Amino acid sequence: MIDYSRWTAALLVPLSLLVGCSAAEAQPVPLPGFDLSKPDAAWHYHFPQDAMAFRESGGPGGGGYYTATEGGNLFEGPPMELRKNRRYRVSAMIRCDFDRAGGEVSFFLNEWTSPGEHAFESGDHTVQVLYQRPVGLPARTQGWVPFEAEFVTTGFADTRAWRFGMNLYGTVGEGDNRFDLTDLRVELLPEDPVDPFGRGEGVTFAGGPGELGMRITGVTRGDDRIEVESTAGRYTLDLAAGTLTLRQLLVEERDVAEVAFDASLAGMEVLREDEHVVVLANEDMTLGVQCDGLVAMTAQRAGGVGVTVTSRVGSPERGQWNRIRDGHLIVKDHLGGFSVHPWVVPGSGVLPAAELLGEVDFAAFRTAYGGSGSDIWQMRSDDRLSHERAGWRARWRVNAGERLGLCVMPTRPFDWPSSFEDHYELIGHWNDTPETIRESPASIFLLWEDTPRAYALSWGRIRAGDPAKTRRHVREIQAAGKKVTNYMSAYFYGTRDEAFIEDVRHWKERYGIDGVYSDGLPIDWVLAYEQVRQMREIFPDGIIHLHVTGIWANGGPPLATSDIFCPFVDTYADSIVSAENLQAGPTAADTDPKAWVYPRLVGSRFRSSNVPVGIVKANTLIDVSFSEITKLNLLAGGREWVDQIRPAEYEADYLPMLAEIRRAWEADGEDPHFFDRHYLPLVQRLTGLRHGPAAMPHADEKDGRIHLRSVDPDASVHYTLDGSEPTADSPHDRQPIRLGTGQVLRAVAIAPGLDPSRVLTVPADR
């Protein structure tokens, strides 16, 4: 294990000495036209004002080097042909002398969808950066020193080219803040070894749920089945059939998926059972049922285990959010759903994959550059729903050393009180007085300037720039009866992932903060899962605030993209920000932004991870004001944050609506269908947005007869008595209704301009 407390010293020696890789094992990668000893190296600049200057003096051996001239931004070399999911070493001679508080230099590898020119050079806005993982350089080197960093390429199917790059942030290149570079090399390292998981291994994880209330509620054993129940779901192993049934328990009890294994389940036994996890195993495979909706799987059988998932979620009338990308699957409708996530060893050369069996209607999701200059990095959502019927299948294979995650959602009950009480605001030089803190409607403040925020701290160890000021901020915020969190970033933390949690702990112990904001998470879902569980362990009843968009290059599936997500990771947060720079409007399949389905089914995380405050930032919606974004969030079951540039609208528009919603919850919150029956029609009226589902019908019973009604005077209630799905063509005018023996009444409200309501089910033996 590397001593991460001395990371700067460690990175200034060859990493081959740290990880045991000899120089002879590394394979050089050609860098055509990129000899830094010559003045015509083929640099690519992201912005016209960027520049690198060549000089003949000062470099090792008298060679030349480049230096930033005007505090430039992003610089890249020529396209390289690299391999997917492989480890590469980037080395150079560097000389750094800059102020960390005002600047940063990072190395990175960019993954591109095309080896050609950049979008801003070619005008081809389909060319984009898929992924960028920066590793920060030291601020002061005392002369020329060797620097090496390692990168693992992704397995993304869309990657077509890679480029070495640098980010020069802030004041670097201005005045005495200097950075010099020469003798750059890129090398392919040997494949990382894949260590097989033994029986019972690979399905338990660091950290825990804190005070979130997620737990294992029971294990039942029978001759031919084992059933495990958690807060989120019921997981039934049919040992004779070789299947695992995933059953959703929250919102509506129903089967969401059936999982079939091509290995035997005979001899499956419980190895561990507690309130956080149940581990089951036989000679072929191991399953770990977590308290948060996740089932993790590893394979012990030689040749691996095939896994076929059959979806039980699907409605041609309503549609659902079906997405699959690089092996990761999301199936989400208005009630919940499930997800599947493969995991392979980073650097092993193995690529995650899934196979859809047959022709399956999966809607597209597109990302593209949306303009020029500061508007280059936009993403567009073609949020057409899938109308595939239940019963379609997909297949994965889990080999030695790999994992597969299957998740039922929602993962935990929705915390209505916190959704009303938690209001987030950034705190910086513009609002850091005791008076503004007391007067703000915010209940939770995010320290925005207390750490040097140069490119999200990719250089690692996150320390306060002015400890005395940070202590004053924390003291004044908590004295006002409010909570305080600190800006950090698990995503940008370079290669020192183990040190991130130690920094979180450092901030709690030294400054007494109440929680943490993480600007992204690693795209390795196992690493991200453990980090967010460890954050929750440090703050059992504190605040965890996550940004999960994956803006342009910062991410990819499953944790940093806008269409795929991990519900079992997000659920550890109190608040999530998504959809930054996600664009909808006339340029995106003529989608009406005011009727955007993305917040409802994905962005708000309502009925998936069920975080209390799901913030759909949507800062680039076309022709949509802040007030309208706020209304979209509320309609989706999400919430809004206090933005320092628009507090007047927050207080004038959002807070009064939220107060009225709370009064409705206090009156009718005991109704298990509160959201569908009371919340939706109220928010549609408050916001003036006639979008989303109609209000769920009421069933009034008197003298054994049932009368169906809707709170919407324009709605008609349609029903069936045979248990089938009611539609607009079902009867609606023969009421009241008397149920006969064995009959099941199912009713739906149909209203002009709205989607069909959630279906009401009334059994004869009610």
Buried (B, 14 or more C-beta within 10 A) or exposed (E): EBEBEEBBEBBBEBBBEBEEBEEEEBEEBEBEEBBBBEEEBEBBBBBEEBBBEBEEEBBEEEBBBBBBEEBBBBBBBBBBEBBBBBBBBBBBBBBBBBBBBBBBBBBBBBBBBBBBEBBBEEEBBEBBBBBBBBBBBBBEBEEBBBBBBBBBBBBBBBBBBBBBBBBBBBBBBBEEBBBBBBBBBBBBBBBBEBEBBEBBBBBBBEBBBBEBEBBBBEBEEEEEBBBBBBBBBBBBBBBEBBBBBBBBBBBBEEBBBBBBBBBBBEEBEBBBBEEBBBBBBBEBBBBBBBBBBBBBBBBBBEEBBBBBBBBBBBBEEBBBBBBBBBBBBBBBBBBBBBBBBBBBBBBBBBBBBBEBEEEBBBBEBEBBBBBEEEEBBBBBBBBBBBBBEBEBBBBBBBBBBBBBBBBBBBBBBBBBEBBBBBBBBBBBEEBBEEEBBEEBEBBBBBBBBBBBBBBBBBBBBBBBBEEEBBBEBBBBBBEBEBBBBBBBBBBBBBBBBEBBBBBBBBBBEBBEBBBBBBBBBBBBBBBBBBBBBBBBBBBEEBBBBBBBBBBBBBBBBBBBBBBBBBBBBBBBBBBBBBBBBBBBBEBBBEBEBBBBBBBBBBBBBBBBBBBBBBBBBBBBBBEBEBBBBBBBBBBBBBBBBBBBEBBEBBEEBBBEBBEBBBEBBEEBBEBEBBBBBBBBBBBBEBBEBBBBBBBBBBBEEEEEEBEBBBBBEEBBBBBBBEEEBBEEEBEBEEEBBEBEEEBBBBBBBBBEEBBBBBBBEBEEEE
